[in-house]
Amino acid sequence: MIKSYRDLEIYEESYEMFLQVHRFTQKYPEYERYEIGSQLRKAAMSIPLNIAEGYGKKSSELDFKRFLKMSLGSCNEVQVLLDMSKDLGYIEEQEYKDFLEKYEVLGKRINTLIQRWKSSI
């Protein structure tokens, strides 16, 4: 039974992934920590924040799905920023592949939840 956004696996997963991204971007060159690094952290942070906010609205199923779609958009944004980070040499190939795969899977899971969510709130 889902009683809170914290009960959603995609929330837990996206929160943990944000922490990994945050820690990782601290290794970027100083000038990029405030450019691409900051944007990457914001996009990664936006995913669990939108899941929590959307679930908390409780006004309608459509509201929650709208916030899930925003989370999906942020997930896509993270992937583009990872591409940029790799191409600029800030992330090693294996780390890039690992992060990218995790965000691709998360995006698919968010999309599945959008399609299947039936509000019980």
VEXDREN-2710 file (C-alpha; in Angstrom, 1 decimal):
% VEXDREN-2710
k/r/px/py/pz
1/MET/0.0/0.0/0.0
2/ILE/1.4/3.4/-1.0
3/LYS/0.9/5.9/1.8
4/SER/3.5/8.4/0.9
5/TYR/5.8/9.4/-2.0
6/ARG/8.5/7.7/0.0
7/ASP/6.8/4.4/-0.7
8/LEU/7.3/4.9/-4.5
9/GLU/10.4/3.0/-5.7
10/ILE/11.1/5.6/-8.4
11/TYR/11.3/8.2/-5.6
12/GLU/13.8/6.2/-3.6
13/GLU/15.8/5.4/-6.7
14/SER/15.8/9.0/-8.1
15/TYR/16.8/10.3/-4.6
16/GLU/19.8/7.9/-4.4
17/MET/20.8/8.7/-8.0
18/PHE/20.7/12.5/-7.2
19/LEU/23.1/11.9/-4.3
20/GLN/25.5/10.0/-6.6
21/VAL/25.3/12.8/-9.2
22/HIS/25.9/15.5/-6.6
23/ARG/28.9/13.7/-5.2
24/PHE/30.3/13.1/-8.7
25/THR/30.0/16.6/-9.9
26/GLN/32.1/17.8/-7.1
27/LYS/35.0/16.4/-9.1
28/TYR/34.4/18.7/-12.0
29/PRO/36.8/21.5/-12.7
30/GLU/36.0/24.4/-10.4
31/TYR/34.6/26.6/-13.2
32/GLU/32.3/23.8/-14.4
33/ARG/31.0/23.0/-10.9
34/TYR/29.0/26.2/-11.3
35/GLU/28.0/25.6/-14.9
36/ILE/27.3/22.1/-16.2
37/GLY/27.8/20.6/-12.8
38/SER/25.2/22.9/-11.2
39/GLN/22.7/22.3/-14.1
40/LEU/23.3/18.5/-13.8
41/ARG/22.7/18.6/-10.0
42/LYS/19.5/20.7/-10.5
43/ALA/18.1/18.4/-13.1
44/ALA/18.9/15.3/-11.0
45/MET/17.4/17.0/-8.0
46/SER/14.2/17.9/-9.9
47/ILE/13.3/14.3/-10.4
48/PRO/12.6/13.3/-6.8
49/LEU/11.3/16.8/-6.0
50/ASN/8.6/16.6/-8.7
51/ILE/7.6/13.1/-7.6
52/ALA/7.2/14.2/-4.0
53/GLU/5.4/17.5/-5.0
54/GLY/3.1/15.8/-7.4
55/TYR/2.1/13.1/-5.0
56/GLY/1.5/15.7/-2.3
57/LYS/-1.0/17.7/-4.4
58/LYS/-3.6/14.9/-4.1
59/SER/-6.0/17.0/-6.0
60/SER/-6.2/14.7/-9.0
61/GLU/-4.6/11.8/-10.8
62/LEU/-3.9/14.2/-13.7
63/ASP/-1.9/16.5/-11.4
64/PHE/0.3/13.7/-10.2
65/LYS/0.9/12.5/-13.8
66/ARG/1.8/16.1/-14.8
67/PHE/4.5/16.1/-12.2
68/LEU/5.7/12.7/-13.3
69/LYS/6.0/14.0/-16.8
70/MET/8.1/16.9/-15.5
71/SER/10.3/14.3/-13.7
72/LEU/10.6/12.5/-17.0
73/GLY/11.7/15.7/-18.7
74/SER/14.3/16.2/-16.0
75/CYS/15.5/12.7/-16.5
76/ASN/16.0/13.4/-20.2
77/GLU/17.9/16.6/-19.3
78/VAL/20.2/14.7/-17.0
79/GLN/21.0/12.4/-20.0
80/VAL/21.9/15.3/-22.2
81/LEU/24.1/16.9/-19.5
82/LEU/25.9/13.5/-19.1
83/ASP/26.5/13.5/-22.8
84/MET/28.0/17.0/-22.6
85/SER/30.1/16.1/-19.6
86/LYS/31.5/13.0/-21.4
87/ASP/32.2/15.0/-24.6
88/LEU/34.0/17.7/-22.6
89/GLY/36.1/15.1/-20.8
90/TYR/34.6/15.5/-17.3
91/ILE/33.4/11.9/-16.9
92/GLU/35.1/8.6/-17.8
93/GLU/33.5/6.4/-20.4
94/GLN/32.5/3.7/-17.9
95/GLU/31.0/6.1/-15.3
96/TYR/29.1/7.8/-18.2
97/LYS/27.7/4.5/-19.3
98/ASP/26.7/3.5/-15.7
99/PHE/24.9/6.9/-15.1
100/LEU/23.3/6.9/-18.5
101/GLU/21.9/3.4/-18.1
102/LYS/20.5/4.2/-14.7
103/TYR/18.8/7.3/-16.0
104/GLU/17.4/5.5/-19.1
105/VAL/15.9/2.8/-16.8
106/LEU/14.5/5.4/-14.4
107/GLY/12.9/7.2/-17.4
108/LYS/11.3/4.0/-18.5
109/ARG/10.0/3.3/-15.0
110/ILE/8.6/6.8/-14.7
111/ASN/6.9/6.5/-18.1
112/THR/5.4/3.1/-17.0
113/LEU/4.0/4.7/-13.8
114/ILE/2.5/7.5/-15.9
115/GLN/0.7/5.0/-18.0
116/ARG/-0.5/2.7/-15.2
117/TRP/-1.1/5.1/-12.3
118/LYS/-4.6/4.9/-10.9
119/SER/-5.1/7.3/-8.1
120/SER/-6.2/5.9/-4.7
121/ILE/-5.5/9.2/-3.0
END
